[in-house]
Each structure stands twice: as structure tokens, then as C-alpha cells.
């Protein structure tokens, strides 16, 4: 079975991950659905379960753009990685899990937007087309154990360290092993050399690169905040409505991401926001 050495400087991108067995055929991706300074212990347990079971990399993914790009850079730099075990809970705001699955299934369009992703800003501007396509061909399957947003049942596969460990173990086997609808085995390294890239430039204005209209004048987050329901319900994925307002003026969120704004009693506020934001 073909295995290859990883290049100097591997992994090329820093992040919330632990490095394990470089010759392993699998990486574990735990969706981080909360603030990075308040990571729940159950997510830490999933990360360690992947590492203990022998994953090449076991880490957390929080965003559908820069975070995804860093993960892709680290995976294509190691041709031995052929699977991703996706676990944790989906993040209701960023939807990075859904973005990853759509990237594998549909790829990106001419503006580097992940096709059919429902995430707010699923753009991979900082990667070459070669790296994106290499990722999609090198990874033969994303073993999807991801739970719905807000799931608390620790027996659900995506929150169960034993299930994550079993998924990693299955990817190591010489003969196909059935695991939750997947046939998993170690097929050996991808037959091309490591592809080493870094996210050296950060797209700070994705709406411009995507050709999306944005008002030229500066918009006050306070003005936008006054048009929001003010419930601080967190259903948008942000801790407060004020935080949501800040994301709106940066185009990191859209008004439709607030479920309360979609109610008829907020029609006027929604229309005013659309005018302000140029949507």
C-alpha cells in the first residue's frame, strides 16, 4: 500500500487542530458551533477521540470561508489523507458543515462561491482552482456524522466519541468495512505529490470580489441594530442582536438569517434594512 512522507513545513496552516499519524488516511473535522473562547468539553472530546483513534489531523472548523481554506491547504499537503469524518453540531450561523458537503458534491462557480451552499459567505477566494479540485478528488468520502444545530444528545453519532473513533478505525482497514452506509478502507495515498499552499492573502471584502453590490457610504451598526427585533434569541448564530448588526454591515450575515425579521410584523424594518444594505 502506497504511503508518502509529508513535506517540510507540514501542516502549512495553523489552526485549532492536533497533528497525529501523518500516514493515516483520515482527518477529523469537528464543527465549532460556539465562540472559540468557550469551546464545550464535548467538542474537545470529539477532537481527542479522532486523534486517539489515529487520525492524521483532528481539528475544528468554524467558518465556511477562511476556516475551510485552511483545512483544504493542510489536507492537500498530505496525500495520505483520503477521508474526512465530519462530526459535532452544525453551526446555525455559518453552516460550515453544509458548505463542506456542497463543496465536495458541487464544487465552486466562476466566482469561487461554493455551489448551492446556504452559508452566508461560502467563498474560497484565497485558494487556487488547482487546490480546490485536488481536495475534491483526493478526498473520496466525507463520512457525515454531523448533528443538527443545538443537538445535545451525546448518544447521537456526531457527538459520540466512540462513533467518531470507530469511523476513524474503519478507514484504516485493508478490506472494506461497512460503517453507517459507507464502505471504508485504506486505499493508500493519492497518486500525486503533496500540494503545498498557504492562505497568504485574506479576502476582507468578499462582496467586491464576488461582484455583489454594496453601498459606498459607511453604514452605522447602531442604525441597523435599531431596525432589528432586539430579542437576542441567538437563532441567527450570534450572541446578541448588536453582534448580528455588526455582521450585517460587513455582509457576513443577511437579514434573512434572522427568523424574527421574516415575520409579517417586521415587514417595514426588513424593507428598510434591504434599502440600507443595498440588497
MARTORBA-702521 format. One record per residue: residue in three letters; residue number from 1; x, y, z of N, C-alpha, C in turn. Coordinates in steps of 0.1 Angstrom, whole numbers. Example, Ala and Ser with C-alpha at 12.3 -4.5 7.8 and 13.67 -1.06 7.14 Angstrom:
2
type:seq:n_px:n_py:n_pz:ca_px:ca_py:ca_pz:c_px:c_py:c_pz
Ala:1:132:-57:78:123:-45:78:132:-33:78;
Ser:2:128:-22:71:137:-11:71:129:0:79;
This chain:
279
type:seq:n_px:n_py:n_pz:ca_px:ca_py:ca_pz:c_px:c_py:c_pz
Unk:1:8:-12:0:0:0:0:9:13:0;
Unk:2:6:22:-9:15:33:-11:12:44:0;
Unk:3:23:48:7:22:59:16:34:68:13;
Unk:4:32:81:16:42:91:12:46:99:25;
Unk:5:58:105:25:62:114:36:56:127:33;
Unk:6:53:134:44:47:147:43:59:157:41;
Unk:7:56:169:34:67:178:31:72:186:43;
Unk:8:83:192:42:88:201:52:77:213:54;
Unk:9:76:217:67:66:227:70:52:223:71;
Unk:10:49:210:70:36:205:72:32:204:86;
Unk:11:19:208:89:9:214:80:11:228:78;
Unk:12:8:233:66:12:247:62:4:258:69;
Unk:13:-8:255:74:-16:265:81:-19:261:95;
Unk:14:-18:271:104:-21:270:118:-36:270:120;
Unk:15:-40:264:131:-54:264:134:-57:256:146;
Unk:16:-70:254:149:-75:246:160:-75:231:157;
Unk:17:-63:225:156:-62:211:153:-50:205:160;
Unk:18:-51:192:161:-39:184:166:-34:175:155;
Unk:19:-21:174:154:-15:165:144:-13:151:150;
Unk:20:-16:141:143:-15:128:147:-6:120:138;
Unk:21:-11:109:133:-3:99:124:-3:105:110;
Unk:22:9:109:106:10:115:92:6:105:81;
Unk:23:7:92:84:4:82:73:-11:77:74;
Unk:24:-18:83:83:-33:80:84:-41:84:72;
Unk:25:-51:76:68:-59:80:56:-71:89:60;
Unk:26:-71:95:72:-84:102:76:-81:114:84;
Unk:27:-89:124:82:-88:136:91:-102:138:97;
Unk:28:-102:143:109:-115:145:116:-118:160:117;
Unk:29:-130:164:113:-134:178:113:-146:179:122;
Unk:30:-144:186:133:-154:189:143:-159:203:141;
Unk:31:-172:204:138:-178:218:136:-178:225:150;
Unk:32:-173:237:150:-173:246:162:-185:255:161;
Unk:33:-195:252:169:-208:260:168:-209:270:179;
Unk:34:-198:275:185:-198:285:195:-186:293:194;
Unk:35:-184:302:204:-173:311:203:-160:303:207;
Unk:36:-149:307:200:-137:299:202:-130:300:216;
Unk:37:-135:310:224:-130:311:238:-139:304:248;
Unk:38:-149:297:243:-158:290:251:-162:276:245;
Unk:39:-152:269:241:-154:256:234:-160:246:244;
Unk:40:-172:240:241:-177:230:250:-169:217:251;
Unk:41:-168:211:263:-160:199:265:-163:188:256;
Unk:42:-176:187:252:-180:175:243:-173:176:230;
Unk:43:-171:189:225:-164:190:212:-149:187:214;
Unk:44:-143:191:225:-129:187:227:-128:172:228;
Unk:45:-137:165:234:-137:151:234:-137:145:220;
Unk:46:-145:150:211:-146:145:198:-132:147:191;
Unk:47:-126:158:193:-113:161:187:-103:151:192;
Unk:48:-103:148:205:-93:139:210:-96:124:207;
Unk:49:-109:121:205:-113:108:201:-107:105:187;
Unk:50:-108:115:178:-102:113:165:-87:111:165;
Unk:51:-81:119:173:-66:118:175:-62:105:181;
Unk:52:-69:100:191:-66:88:198:-68:76:189;
Unk:53:-77:77:180:-80:66:171:-71:65:159;
Unk:54:-62:76:157:-52:75:147:-53:85:135;
Unk:55:-62:95:137:-64:104:126:-51:112:123;
Unk:56:-49:116:110:-37:124:106:-38:138:112;
Unk:57:-50:144:111:-53:157:117:-67:156:123;
Unk:58:-69:162:135:-82:162:141:-84:177:146;
Unk:59:-93:184:141:-95:198:144:-109:203:143;
Unk:60:-110:216:145:-123:222:145:-125:232:133;
Unk:61:-136:233:127:-140:242:116:-151:251:121;
Unk:62:-148:264:120:-158:274:125:-165:281:113;
Unk:63:-157:284:103:-163:293:92:-162:286:78;
Unk:64:-171:290:70:-172:285:56:-163:291:46;
Unk:65:-154:300:50:-145:306:41:-130:304:45;
Unk:66:-125:313:53:-111:312:57:-108:299:64;
Unk:67:-117:295:73:-115:282:80:-115:271:71;
Unk:68:-124:270:61:-124:260:51:-111:260:43;
Unk:69:-107:272:39:-95:273:31:-83:267:38;
Unk:70:-81:270:51:-70:265:59:-71:250:60;
Unk:71:-82:244:62:-84:230:62:-80:223:49;
Unk:72:-84:229:38:-81:224:25:-66:224:23;
Unk:73:-59:235:26:-45:236:25:-37:225:32;
Unk:74:-42:222:45:-35:212:53:-38:198:47;
Unk:75:-49:196:42:-52:182:37:-45:179:23;
Unk:76:-45:189:14:-39:186:1:-23:185:3;
Unk:77:-18:190:14:-4:189:16:0:175:21;
Unk:78:-10:166:24:-8:153:28:-16:143:20;
Unk:79:-10:137:9:-17:128:0:-22:116:7;
Unk:80:-17:113:19:-22:101:26:-37:102:31;
Unk:81:-41:115:33:-55:117:38:-65:115:26;
Unk:82:-74:105:28:-84:102:17:-98:104:22;
Unk:83:-100:105:35:-113:106:41:-114:118:51;
Unk:84:-126:124:53:-129:133:64:-140:128:72;
Unk:85:-139:127:85:-150:124:93:-156:137:99;
Unk:86:-168:140:95:-174:153:98:-184:150:110;
Unk:87:-181:158:121:-189:155:133:-192:168:141;
Unk:88:-198:166:153:-202:178:160:-216:182:157;
Unk:89:-219:195:159:-232:201:156:-231:211:145;
Unk:90:-240:212:136:-239:223:126:-240:236:133;
Unk:91:-232:246:128:-233:260:133:-244:267:125;
Unk:92:-254:271:132:-266:277:125:-263:290:118;
Unk:93:-253:297:122:-249:310:115:-241:308:103;
Unk:94:-229:301:104:-220:299:93:-223:287:84;
Unk:95:-229:277:89:-232:265:81:-220:259:75;
Unk:96:-208:258:82:-196:252:75:-198:238:71;
Unk:97:-205:230:79:-207:216:76:-214:214:62;
Unk:98:-225:222:61:-233:221:48:-224:226:37;
Unk:99:-216:237:39:-207:242:29:-197:231:24;
Unk:100:-191:224:34:-182:214:31:-188:203:22;
Unk:101:-200:198:26:-207:188:18:-210:193:4;
Unk:102:-214:205:3:-218:210:-10:-205:212:-19;
Unk:103:-194:216:-12:-181:217:-20:-177:204:-26;
Unk:104:-178:193:-18:-175:180:-23:-184:176:-34;
Unk:105:-197:179:-33:-207:174:-43:-208:183:-55;
Unk:106:-207:196:-53:-209:206:-64:-197:214:-69;
Unk:107:-187:216:-60:-176:224:-64:-179:239:-62;
Unk:108:-172:247:-69:-174:262:-69:-177:267:-82;
Unk:109:-183:279:-83:-186:285:-95:-175:295:-100;
Unk:110:-177:303:-110:-166:311:-115:-162:322:-106;
Unk:111:-170:325:-96:-167:335:-86:-161:329:-73;
Unk:112:-158:316:-73:-153:308:-62:-163:307:-51;
Unk:113:-175:308:-54:-186:305:-44:-190:291:-45;
Unk:114:-191:284:-33:-195:270:-32:-209:269:-37;
Unk:115:-211:261:-47:-224:259:-54:-234:253:-45;
Unk:116:-246:260:-44:-257:256:-37:-255:256:-22;
Unk:117:-245:262:-17:-243:264:-3:-253:274:3;
Unk:118:-258:271:15:-267:281:21:-260:290:31;
Unk:119:-247:288:32:-239:296:42:-239:310:37;
Unk:120:-237:320:46:-237:334:43:-226:338:33;
Unk:121:-214:334:35:-203:338:26:-194:326:23;
Unk:122:-199:317:15:-191:305:12:-181:307:0;
Unk:123:-172:316:1:-163:319:-9:-149:314:-6;
Unk:124:-142:308:-16:-129:303:-14:-119:311:-23;
Unk:125:-118:324:-20:-110:333:-28:-95:331:-27;
Unk:126:-91:326:-15:-77:325:-12:-70:312:-17;
Unk:127:-77:304:-24:-72:291:-29:-71:291:-44;
Unk:128:-62:284:-50:-61:282:-64:-72:272:-68;
Unk:129:-76:273:-81:-85:263:-86:-79:249:-85;
Unk:130:-66:248:-87:-59:235:-86:-61:229:-72;
Unk:131:-59:238:-62:-61:232:-48:-75:228:-45;
Unk:132:-85:235:-50:-99:232:-47:-102:218:-54;
Unk:133:-98:217:-67:-101:205:-74:-93:193:-68;
Unk:134:-81:195:-64:-73:185:-58:-80:180:-45;
Unk:135:-85:189:-37:-92:185:-25:-104:176:-28;
Unk:136:-111:180:-38:-123:173:-42:-120:159:-48;
Unk:137:-109:157:-54:-105:144:-59:-97:135:-49;
Unk:138:-89:142:-41:-81:134:-31:-90:128:-20;
Unk:139:-100:136:-16:-110:131:-6:-121:123:-13;
Unk:140:-121:110:-10:-130:101:-17:-144:101:-10;
Unk:141:-144:105:3:-157:105:10:-156:114:23;
Unk:142:-167:121:25:-168:128:38:-178:119:46;
Unk:143:-173:113:56:-182:104:65:-190:114:74;
Unk:144:-203:116:70:-211:126:76:-218:121:88;
Unk:145:-213:125:100:-220:122:113:-226:135:119;
Unk:146:-226:145:112:-230:158:117:-244:159:122;
Unk:147:-245:165:134:-258:166:141:-265:180:137;
Unk:148:-278:181:139:-285:193:136:-280:204:147;
Unk:149:-282:217:143:-279:227:153:-286:225:166;
Unk:150:-279:227:177:-285:227:190:-286:213:196;
Unk:151:-282:202:189:-283:189:194:-275:187:207;
Unk:152:-281:180:217:-275:178:230:-274:164:233;
Unk:153:-280:155:226:-279:141:229:-265:135:226;
Unk:154:-258:131:236:-244:127:234:-244:113:228;
Unk:155:-255:106:227:-255:93:220:-257:94:205;
Unk:156:-260:106:200:-260:109:186:-246:106:180;
Unk:157:-245:100:169:-232:96:163:-222:108:162;
Unk:158:-227:120:159:-219:132:157:-214:137:170;
Unk:159:-219:133:181:-215:138:194:-209:127:203;
Unk:160:-208:115:197:-204:103:204:-189:100:201;
Unk:161:-180:102:210:-166:99:208:-163:85:203;
Unk:162:-171:75:208:-169:62:203:-172:60:188;
Unk:163:-183:66:184:-187:66:170:-176:72:161;
Unk:164:-171:84:166:-160:90:158:-148:82:157;
Unk:165:-144:76:168:-133:67:169:-135:55:159;
Unk:166:-147:49:159:-150:38:151:-149:41:136;
Unk:167:-153:53:133:-152:58:119:-138:59:115;
Unk:168:-129:65:123:-115:66:120:-109:52:119;
Unk:169:-112:43:128:-107:29:127:-111:22:114;
Unk:170:-123:24:110:-128:18:98:-120:22:86;
Unk:171:-115:35:85:-108:40:74:-94:34:73;
Unk:172:-89:28:84:-76:21:84:-76:7:78;
Unk:173:-87:1:77:-87:-13:74:-83:-17:59;
Unk:174:-77:-28:58:-72:-32:44:-84:-37:35;
Unk:175:-94:-42:41:-106:-46:33:-118:-37:37;
Unk:176:-127:-34:28:-138:-25:30:-146:-29:43;
Unk:177:-149:-19:51:-157:-21:63:-169:-13:62;
Unk:178:-181:-19:64:-194:-11:63:-195:-3:76;
Unk:179:-197:10:74:-199:19:86:-210:30:82;
Unk:180:-221:28:88:-232:38:86:-234:42:72;
Unk:181:-235:32:63:-238:34:49:-225:37:40;
Unk:182:-214:37:46:-201:39:39:-193:26:39;
Unk:183:-186:23:28:-176:12:28:-162:19:29;
Unk:184:-156:17:40:-144:24:43:-132:14:43;
Unk:185:-121:18:38:-108:11:39:-97:20:34;
Unk:186:-85:16:38:-73:24:34:-68:20:20;
Unk:187:-70:29:11:-67:27:-3:-53:32:-7;
Unk:188:-46:38:3:-33:43:0:-33:58:-4;
Unk:189:-21:63:-5:-20:78:-8:-25:81:-22;
Unk:190:-30:94:-23:-34:99:-36:-22:99:-45;
Unk:191:-23:96:-58:-12:93:-67:-5:106:-73;
Unk:192:-5:117:-65:1:129:-69:9:134:-57;
Unk:193:20:142:-60:28:148:-49:20:157:-40;
Unk:194:25:160:-28:18:169:-19:17:183:-26;
Unk:195:6:189:-24:3:202:-29:4:212:-18;
Unk:196:14:220:-17:17:229:-6:13:243:-10;
Unk:197:3:248:-3:-2:262:-5:-5:268:9;
Unk:198:-5:281:10:-9:288:22:-19:298:19;
Unk:199:-27:302:29:-37:313:27:-29:325:31;
Unk:200:-23:331:21:-13:342:23:-20:356:22;
Unk:201:-32:356:16:-40:368:15:-54:366:19;
Unk:202:-59:375:28:-72:373:33:-82:382:25;
Unk:203:-93:377:20:-103:385:13:-111:392:24;
Unk:204:-109:405:26:-116:413:36:-129:418:31;
Unk:205:-131:419:17:-143:424:11:-148:415:1;
Unk:206:-154:403:5:-158:393:-4:-169:398:-13;
Unk:207:-177:408:-9:-188:412:-18:-182:419:-30;
Unk:208:-171:425:-29:-165:432:-41:-159:421:-51;
Unk:209:-152:411:-45:-147:401:-54:-158:393:-60;
Unk:210:-169:392:-54:-180:384:-59:-188:392:-69;
Unk:211:-185:405:-70:-193:413:-79:-206:417:-73;
Unk:212:-208:416:-60:-220:420:-53:-221:435:-50;
Unk:213:-232:441:-52:-234:455:-49:-233:457:-34;
Unk:214:-226:468:-31:-226:472:-17:-226:487:-17;
Unk:215:-234:494:-8:-234:508:-8:-220:514:-5;
Unk:216:-217:525:-11:-204:532:-10:-203:539:4;
Unk:217:-214:544:9:-213:551:22:-212:541:33;
Unk:218:-206:545:44:-205:537:56:-218:536:63;
Unk:219:-222:524:68:-234:522:75:-231:520:90;
Unk:220:-239:527:98:-237:525:112:-244:513:117;
Unk:221:-236:505:125:-242:493:131:-253:496:141;
Unk:222:-253:508:147:-263:512:156:-276:515:149;
Unk:223:-275:521:137:-287:523:129:-294:510:125;
Unk:224:-285:501:121:-290:487:117:-296:480:129;
Unk:225:-290:481:140:-294:475:153:-308:479:156;
Unk:226:-311:492:154:-325:498:158:-336:492:149;
Unk:227:-332:486:138:-342:480:129:-344:465:132;
Unk:228:-337:460:141:-338:445:144:-348:443:156;
Unk:229:-353:431:157:-363:428:167:-358:430:181;
Unk:230:-345:428:184:-340:431:197:-343:420:207;
Unk:231:-345:408:202:-348:397:211:-336:390:217;
Unk:232:-324:392:211:-312:384:215:-314:369:216;
Unk:233:-322:364:207:-326:350:207:-315:340:203;
Unk:234:-305:345:196:-293:337:192:-296:327:180;
Unk:235:-309:328:175:-312:319:164:-305:322:151;
Unk:236:-299:334:150:-291:337:139:-277:332:140;
Unk:237:-273:327:152:-259:322:154:-251:332:161;
Unk:238:-256:344:164:-248:354:171:-254:356:185;
Unk:239:-245:361:194:-249:361:208:-260:372:211;
Unk:240:-259:383:204:-268:394:206:-273:400:192;
Unk:241:-283:408:193:-288:415:180:-277:425:176;
Unk:242:-270:431:186:-260:441:182:-249:434:175;
Unk:243:-245:422:179:-235:414:172:-239:411:158;
Unk:244:-252:408:156:-258:404:143:-258:417:134;
Unk:245:-260:429:140:-260:441:132:-246:444:127;
Unk:246:-236:441:135:-222:443:130:-219:433:119;
Unk:247:-224:421:119:-222:412:108:-229:416:96;
Unk:248:-241:422:97:-249:427:86:-241:437:78;
Unk:249:-235:447:85:-229:458:77:-216:453:71;
Unk:250:-211:442:75:-199:436:69:-202:425:58;
Unk:251:-215:423:56:-220:414:47:-216:399:51;
Unk:252:-214:397:64:-211:384:69:-224:377:73;
Unk:253:-235:384:73:-249:379:75:-258:386:66;
Unk:254:-270:381:64:-281:387:56:-293:388:65;
Unk:255:-302:398:62:-314:399:70:-322:386:71;
Unk:256:-322:378:61:-330:365:62:-324:355:72;
Unk:257:-312:358:77:-306:349:87:-313:351:101;
Unk:258:-321:362:102:-328:365:115:-343:360:113;
Unk:259:-347:349:119:-360:343:117:-371:353:121;
Unk:260:-369:361:131:-379:370:135:-382:381:125;
Unk:261:-371:385:117:-373:395:107:-382:391:96;
Unk:262:-384:378:94:-392:372:84:-407:372:87;
Unk:263:-410:376:99:-424:376:104:-431:389:98;
Unk:264:-444:388:95:-451:400:89:-450:413:97;
Unk:265:-450:412:110:-449:424:118:-436:432:116;
Unk:266:-426:426:110:-413:433:107:-411:436:93;
Unk:267:-422:436:85:-420:439:70:-414:452:68;
Unk:268:-418:463:75:-412:476:73:-397:477:77;
Unk:269:-394:470:88:-380:470:92:-371:462:82;
Unk:270:-377:451:77:-369:443:67:-367:451:54;
Unk:271:-377:458:50:-376:466:38:-366:478:40;
Unk:272:-366:484:52:-356:494:55:-342:489:55;
Unk:273:-340:477:60:-327:471:61:-322:468:46;
Unk:274:-331:463:38:-327:460:24:-323:472:17;
Unk:275:-329:483:20:-325:496:13:-312:501:18;
Unk:276:-310:500:31:-297:504:37:-285:496:32;
Unk:277:-287:483:31:-276:474:28:-275:472:13;
Unk:278:-284:478:5:-284:477:-9:-286:463:-15;
Unk:279:-295:455:-8:-298:442:-12:-310:442:-22;
